[in-house]
Amino acid sequence: MPLDRDRFDYKDAVNTVSVAMSELGTGPLAELRRMDIGGAGCAAFWDLATKGGLLDQTRFDPWMRLVKIMAILTPKGERSKGVVLHKPSRRLGAVLCDGGDPGWTDEHRPFLSESRLARFLAQPADHHGPALERIARALANHLIPESGLDCVAVAALLLFPDSGTTRQALARDYYRRLDSANHPAKPEEADA
């Protein structure tokens, strides 16, 4: 369903692109994974851009990077239809901590170390795109496909690179997830 051209909401666009991407075959996804940021783009990108209402945007590079990262995080080969990558409940910071495994409990070995997270957050805003792409390539090997992640947070980092609020939310969600591994929920006591 095309978006309302009078009111563009990047969150709606991310959701629409994610749903459309879940229907792509292996060939178009491979093209998206290889796409050069700042280049002409591939047919699959322009199809997703049309569906997501991105054609009226003035900057395509952040959107190209986002779509490429989402393609990298989409499982390779045959996959279950209807499994959408974008899951708002799986906060990006939490996924960077647990590696995309909602059952993760090893607080001593987060997927992305605290020092690497600190370096990512401290780097200049124009370095976020390439760094997120490298992280996505590593995360793709660990992410449980059905668990997904909040792709809107990835979009916010790319679209609004100077936003301190976005980086703070990422750190907050990472440390909240790390703390939950340090203090796992106690099992319910069985009724006697």
N, C-alpha and C positions, 0 to 999 in steps of 0.2 A: 504494500500500500504506500503510495507516494506521500511525502510529507506536505503539510500546508506551506506553500511558498511564502505566505505573508508573515509567518512566524516560525523562524528556524530555532530549534532547540537542539543543541549538540547531543544531549542525552538521548533524545528520541532518535536522532540520526545514528548513534552508536548501536542502539537496540535494533533498529531496522537493518543496519548493515550486518549485525551479528546473525539475525534470523535469515537474511538472504544468503549469507556465507555458509550457513549450515546446509544449504541445498546444493552447494557447488560440488562438482566432481573433483577427482584427484588432479586432473590436468590443470584446470583453472587455479586451484589452490597452489600448485607447484609454481605457476607463473607469478602469482602474488608473492610467494616466498622469495622469488628471485628478482622481483621488481626493483629497478633503480630509483631511489628517492630523488626527485627533481627531474627525472627523465620524462619520457612521453607517457609512461604508464602502460599497462596491458589492458586488453579488452575486459577482463574480469574486473579490474579496478573501476573502469568507467561504467560498467554495468552496475556495480555496487554504489558508485557515486551518484548515479541517476536515481536508483531506488532510495538511497539515503538522503536525497535532497542536497547533495554537496556541490552541485554544478554552479550554484550561485555564490559559493564561497570565494573569497579573494585569495586565500592561501591554500594551495593544494598539498604542499610538502608535509605538513603535520598529519593531514588525512591519509596521505599515501603511507607514511610511516606507521600510523595506527592500523591501517588495513593490512600492511605487511606483517606487523607484530601479531595481529589477530590470526592471520594465516599461519604464521610460524607456530602459534599455540594450538591450532586446530590439529587433531591427530592426523597423521599421514595414513594413506591407504584407505581401505574400506572402513567405514564407521557407521554407527547407528544414526539413522535419519532422525531429524527433529532434536538432536542434542545441540543446544545452543551454547556457545562459549561464554557469552555475557550473562553472568549471574550476580546481580547487585548485592546479594547477601554474602558473597565471598570477597570481602574487602581485599584490595591489592596488597596492602601491608601485611595482612594475615597470610596471604598466599606466598609472599616473599619469605615469610618466616617458616611456614610449614611445607613449602615446596609443592603446594597443590594437593596435599593429603589431609583432609579434614580430621582424620584419626591420629595425626602426628602428636607425639608426646615427649620427644627427646629434646628437652630444653638446652642440652649441651651442644647440639648440632643443628642449628637452624639452617635452612636451605641457603639463605643469603646471610652471611655472617654480620654481626653488629658493626664491625669495622668497615665492611664493604657497603653496608647501608649508609653509614655516616659519610663515606667518601662520595657515594652517589648523591646524597642530599646536599653536600657542600660544593659540588662541582658547579661550574657556570651553567646557566639555564640552557644555552645552546648545545650543550653536550648530552642532555637528557635523552634525546632521540637515539643516537647510536648506542648509548649505554643501556637503554631499555631493550633495544633489539638484541644486544649480547645477552642480557639477562633472560629474555624470552627464549632464546635458543637453548640455554641451559635448562630453563624451567620446562620446556616442551618435553624433555625426557622424563620428567617427574610428575607432571600434572595429571591427575586422574580426570579423564575426559568429562565425565558427568558432573564433576564438582565445579568446573568453570572458574571464572573470576570476574571481578568488577571491571569491565573494559572502559567504563566511563572514567574511572580514576586514571587509567592509562591515557585516555584522550585529554583529560584535564592537564596532565603533566606535559603533554605535547602542545596543546592549544594555548595554554596559559603558563608558559615556562617560568615566569617570574613570580608566580603566586606562592607566597609563603604558606598560605592556608592549605594548599594542596600537598605540599611537602610535609607539613605538620600532621595532616590527616594520615598520610602514609606511615610516618613514624609512630603515631599513636596506635594505629591498627597493628603494626608490626609488634610493638612492645606489649600490647594487650594480648596478642596471640602467644607471645613468648611467655608472658606471665601465666596464661592459662595452662601452659605445659609445666610450669614450675609448681602450680597449685591445681592439679587435676581435680575435677569434680568428684566428690565422694559418692560411691555407689549407694543407691537407695537401700535402706535396711529392709530385709525381707520381713513380711508380717508373720508373726508367730502363731 
